[in-house]
């Protein structure tokens, strides 16, 4: 194993990868969706985007470094804020991600985005960039999303719901 500096992109990614998950869903019509999420509670609660799980009748989650998916249930969804909470069935002892204090985020801060781009095999993808702007508003058919962080880190299809991480791994 090659050692990476803890504050390098590889080092930051290594700290958060145990918390990042791949999500695959199916709806009653058979339509599938993929996305990412992250564990924020060791008992299997995962935060993702609502559009990843909206209308899902089946939710399967793959933890980083595993091949067998785990069944999850949608606990709550908020289309207006594009946030959803899901819970793994019979899971405990997971590594939870840590949230940053929103007041600590500044334009120009380096960040790392982690997610399962395009639902490709081989583990998550990692990109880096900076915080380009703060408090952005995005309007869509569900309303307006306010207080968003804009980044120039590449975000691919399938990364939805994955974390944007600062240099402290938060």
N, C-alpha and C positions, 0 to 999 in steps of 0.2 A: 504494500500500500504506500502510495506517495503522500507525504504530509503536505497539507495546504495551510497557508496562514489563515487564522480564524477570521480575519477581516477581509480576505479575498472573496471574490464571487463564489469560488468553489467551496471555501470554508463556510460562508454564510448559507449557501444552499445545503451543504451537508448537515448543518444544525437544524434546518427546518424540514428537510425531506421526510423524516419519520412522521410528520404531521400532515403531509399532503396526500390526497387520495384522488383516484379516478372514479368517476360516477357514470354509470350506464343505466338508462331508463327505457321503459316500454310503456306505451299508453294502451288503452283498450282497443284502439284501432290498429295496434301493432307498430305504430310509429316509434322509432327509437331516437334517443338523444344522448349525447355524451357531454361531459364537462369535468370540472375539477372541484375540489373543496378542500377544507382543512379541518382537522380535529381541533376542537377548542376545549374539550373536556375529556378527561381520561376514561370516562364511562361510555364513550362512543358517540357523543354529540358532534355533529359536523355542520359547519356553515358553508353554504354555497349560494349561487345565484338562483332566484326563483325560476327563471326561464329554463334552467337545466332540469328541474324536477316537476314543473307545472304540468298537470294532467297525467302524471305518471301513475300507473297501476302496479308497476314493478320497478324497484330501485335496487341496483347491485353496486357495491362499492369494493374497489380493490385498494388495499393498503400498499404503500410503497414497499417494494421488495418481495411482494407476494404474487402468486398467480391465481389463487382461488378467490373468487368474489364472495363478499359477505352481503346478506340481505339487510336492507335498511328500510325504515319507514319514514315518510314525510311527517314531521311533527307540526310544522307551521310554514306558511308561505306568505309573502307580502309582495304582490306584483308591483305595487306603487314604488317600492324601494328596491325591487329586484333582489330580495334576500329570502333565503329559505333555511330552515333548520331541519336536519334529518338525524335519525339515530340508528346506529348499527344495532341489530338484534343480537343479544347475548355477547356484548363486547365490554371489556374492562382492561385497565392497565395500559391504555394507549398513551402515546406521547402527545401532549397538547401544545399547540402553538401559543405564543405569547403576543398580546396586543400591545402596540405602541401607544403612548400618550398622544392624542391628536394634536396637542399644543406643541409637541416636540418636532413636528414635521414642517420642513421649510422648502421653498422652491430652491432647486439646485442640489438637494440631498441625493446621494446615490441610492438606488434601489435595485432589487432583484425580483423578477417575476418568476413564479414556479407554477407549472401546471402540466396537464397531460394533453399537449397540443395534438389535435387531429385524432385523438384516441389511438395513437400509434404505439406499437409494442416497444419495449426497450426502456421503459421508465419515463419519468417526467422530463420536460424540457426546462431549461433555465436561460433566461435572458436578463440583461442588465441595462440600466439607463439612469435617468435622474427624474426627480419630481419636476415636471415642467410647469405646472400651475396648481393652485389650490382653489377650493370652493367653486369648482365648475358646475354648471347646470346642464343636464342633458334631457331634452324633451322627447318622449316617444308616445306611442298610442296609450300607454298606461298612465301618463302624466309626466311629471318632471322629477328627475333625480337631482337632488341638491347636495352641495358640500362635497363634490367628488374630487379625488386626486387625479390629476392628469400626469401621465408618464410617457416618456419616449421609449421605454422598454417594449420590445415587440411582444404583442399579445395575440396569439393565434387562436383560431377556432378550436374549441376544446379546452382552452385555458380558463374559460369562464368559471368563476367561483374560486379559483386558486389565489393564493396570497401574493401581495406585493410587500416585500420585506425590506427593512432598513438594514444598516450595517451592524446593528445590534442583534439581528436575527428576529426582530419583532415584526 
